[in-house]
Amino acid sequence: MNLENPVDLADAPEVESQPVQPKLWQILGPGLITGASDDDPSGIATYSQAGAQFGYGLGWVLILAWPLMCAIQEISARIGRVTGRGLTGVIKQHYPPIVLHTLVALLVVANVINLGADLGAMGAAVQLLIGGPLLVYVAGFGLLSLILQVFVRFARYIAWLKWLTLSLFAYVAVAFVVHMPWATVGYHLIVPDISLKASYLTVVVAILGTTISPYLFFWQAQEEVEEVRERDHARPLERAPGQSGPEFRRIRIDTYVGMFFSNIVAVFIVITTAATLHAHGVTDIQTSSQAAQALRPIAGPFVFLVFALGIIGTGLLAVPVLAGSAAFAVGEAFGWHVGLARKLGRAPTFYAVIALAFIVGVGLNFTRIDPIKALFWSAVINGVVAVPVMVMMMLLSSRKVVMGQFTLPWPLKAVGWLATAVMALAAMGMFATWGA
């Protein structure tokens, strides 16, 4: 078997022991961080636009998306944990180079634009709070995130990211400060209010594209590989099948909790902006900072403050995921040493891609191209690009030549294909109604 750039395996005997009944906070890791990073400033802008434009009418999309997210993220995690390779490495083994390079190129472009937009949104949030030079804040956040990602030990950095997920509770708190018609909210979460208008379907695809997004697949699969590198006695499950029971349980709990956390926060952002902005006739929101600013005269300074601080916290969580997933994809595509657990000298090209992603992302904010306005449309693009990636993931995870004895159980396979079909139908519906 070709083991190009797999998990580094020591020569010591393979011990399959795992921690006995770890605490929930110890179990939560790749899934929690992946889910929380999904609510980045790009996601906040998308959810704010949904709430401002359509009120409570699109909350049902996030309820529908939760089991679909859980399935597809669990599948990506399983691929990484079983094979000891990231998603790019597995695709490289089983698909032609043109397919691999096209997907990696699309992923990198989308990630860098998203990264630049998130940095811009973080800088704009600080400017809203204290004034001052926007571009200095943007460059400062980019430099800070780069230094932390490159020079802080992986285990410590991941622990910091886990604590940053608590910043998302800001959006839950906001919903309980403003006047909220909970009966109306509950009704619309359960009863879909579906329209076939192009604007409606475009927002649906944007929501699905920012919740079921390609960079999340690549990140969570690779983080499972990183977990194997960092944990004593852990091995890829194809080499240590006895570890499969507790590992699959850990992955499922981690993923389901992380995706629930992600989606419940998204729901609160939608209903908060619906109860405030939409209710007061503010229906056109393009950025997360614009949403925060629009909230100030309507909902008061406290809501504005919490909303703005949440943008900064979620940005600090999301930008390393965007840069890291791009670097993982490029590195595995070219067979480089990759991994945040590696020191700089052991993976210089991998860290160079991370640095380049931050440089370009920051640089976009210094050009006439406005990366902030690209946030919403980057979610739409991700929703379309996700479909072929999901198809390949489903095919790979169902093949014994890839997964050995750990091919997908039929319930997970069924929901995974359902998620793929929903994403494909949403994208086709959007294109069919454009210009109508």
C-alpha positions, 0 to 999 in steps of 0.5 A, spaced: 500 500 500 502 506 498 503 510 504 505 517 501 505 522 507 501 518 512 500 519 519 508 518 522 508 511 525 513 510 530 516 503 530 514 501 537 508 496 538 501 498 536 498 499 543 490 499 542 488 502 549 484 508 549 482 513 555 476 510 559 470 514 559 473 521 558 470 527 560 465 531 555 470 537 554 476 532 552 471 528 547 470 535 544 475 537 539 475 537 531 467 537 531 466 542 536 471 547 532 469 545 525 462 547 527 463 553 531 468 556 525 462 555 521 459 561 524 464 565 522 463 573 520 461 570 513 456 565 516 454 571 520 453 575 514 449 570 511 444 569 517 443 576 518 441 577 511 436 571 511 433 574 517 433 581 515 430 579 508 425 574 510 424 574 517 423 568 520 421 564 514 428 561 513 429 558 520 427 551 518 433 551 513 437 550 519 433 545 522 433 541 516 441 542 515 443 539 522 442 532 521 445 533 514 451 537 517 452 531 522 452 526 517 457 529 512 462 531 517 462 525 521 463 521 514 469 526 513 472 525 520 471 517 519 475 518 512 481 521 516 481 517 522 480 510 518 486 512 513 490 516 517 490 521 511 486 527 510 481 528 505 486 531 499 490 525 500 485 520 499 482 523 493 489 523 490 490 516 491 483 514 488 482 520 482 485 523 477 490 529 478 485 533 474 480 532 479 484 533 485 487 539 482 481 542 480 478 541 487 484 544 491 484 550 486 477 552 488 477 550 495 484 555 496 480 560 492 474 560 496 478 560 502 482 565 501 477 570 499 473 568 505 479 569 509 480 576 507 473 577 508 473 575 515 479 579 517 475 585 514 469 584 518 473 583 524 477 589 523 470 593 521 467 590 528 473 593 532 473 600 528 465 600 530 467 599 537 473 604 538 474 607 531 481 608 528 484 605 522 481 599 519 486 596 515 491 597 521 486 592 525 485 588 519 493 587 518 494 586 526 488 580 526 492 577 520 499 577 523 496 575 530 493 569 527 499 567 523 503 567 529 499 563 533 498 558 528 505 557 526 509 558 533 504 555 538 504 548 540 498 544 536 495 541 543 495 548 546 492 552 540 487 547 539 485 548 547 485 556 545 480 555 539 475 550 544 475 556 549 473 561 543 467 557 541 464 560 547 464 567 544 458 564 540 454 564 546 453 572 545 448 571 539 444 566 544 444 572 549 442 577 544 436 574 542 433 574 549 435 581 550 430 583 544 423 582 544 422 576 541 415 573 539 417 566 541 410 562 538 411 565 531 419 563 531 417 556 533 411 556 528 416 558 522 422 553 525 417 547 524 413 549 518 417 551 512 415 557 508 417 556 501 418 560 495 420 559 488 423 566 487 430 566 485 432 571 491 429 566 496 433 560 493 439 564 493 439 565 500 437 558 501 443 555 497 447 561 501 445 558 508 446 551 506 453 553 503 455 556 509 453 550 513 455 545 509 461 547 506 467 544 503 473 547 507 469 544 513 470 537 510 477 538 509 479 541 516 475 535 520 478 529 516 485 532 517 484 534 524 482 527 526 489 525 523 492 530 527 489 527 533 492 521 531 499 524 531 498 528 538 495 522 542 499 516 545 498 509 542 493 512 537 493 509 530 489 509 524 484 504 524 486 501 518 492 499 522 489 498 529 481 496 528 480 495 536 480 502 537 474 503 532 469 502 537 471 508 542 473 512 536 467 512 532 463 514 539 468 520 540 467 522 533 459 521 533 459 525 540 464 530 538 460 532 531 453 532 533 455 536 539 459 541 534 454 541 529 448 542 534 452 548 537 453 551 530 446 551 528 443 553 534 447 559 534 445 560 526 438 560 528 439 565 534 442 570 529 436 569 524 431 570 529 434 576 532 435 580 525 428 578 523 425 580 530 429 587 529 432 589 522 426 585 518 421 588 523 423 595 522 424 595 515 431 593 514 432 588 509 438 589 505 444 586 510 451 585 506 456 584 512 456 582 519 459 589 521 453 592 517 448 588 521 451 590 528 451 597 526 444 597 524 442 593 530 445 599 534 439 604 533 434 599 533 436 594 539 440 598 543 448 599 545 448 593 549 446 588 543 450 592 538 456 591 543 455 583 544 454 582 536 460 586 534 464 582 539 462 576 537 464 577 530 471 578 533 471 572 537 468 568 531 473 571 526 479 569 531 476 562 531 475 561 523 481 564 520 486 559 522 481 553 520 480 557 513 488 558 512 489 551 515 484 547 511 487 550 504 494 548 507 492 541 508 489 541 501 495 544 497 500 540 502 497 533 501 496 534 493 503 535 492 506 530 497 509 535 502 509 534 510 503 537 513 500 538 520 499 543 525 503 538 530 509 539 526 514 544 527 516 549 522 522 546 520 519 539 519 513 542 514 516 549 511 512 549 505 505 547 509 506 553 513 508 557 507 502 556 504 498 558 511 502 565 511 501 566 503 493 565 505 494 570 510 498 575 506 493 575 500 487 575 505 490 581 508 492 584 501 485 583 499 483 589 504 488 593 501 485 593 494 479 596 490 476 589 491 471 589 497 472 582 500 467 584 505 461 584 499 464 577 497 462 574 503 455 572 501 456 570 494 462 566 497 457 562 501 453 561 494 459 558 491 461 554 496 454 551 496 455 549 489 462 546 489 460 542 495 456 537 491 462 534 487 466 534 493 460 530 497 459 525 491 467 523 492 466 523 499 460 518 499 463 514 494 470 513 497 467 512 504 463 506 501 469 502 498 473 497 502 479 499 498 479 505 501 475 504 508 477 496 509 472 493 514 470 500 516 465 502 510 459 506 512 453 503 516 447 504 511 443 509 516 449 514 515 450 512 508 443 514 507 443 521 510 450 522 507 447 521 500 440 525 502 445 531 504 448 530 497 442 530 494 439 536 498 445 540 496 445 538 488 437 540 488 438 547 492 444 549 487 440 547 481 433 550 483 437 557 484 440 556 477 433 555 474 430 561 477 436 566 475 433 571 471 426 568 472 
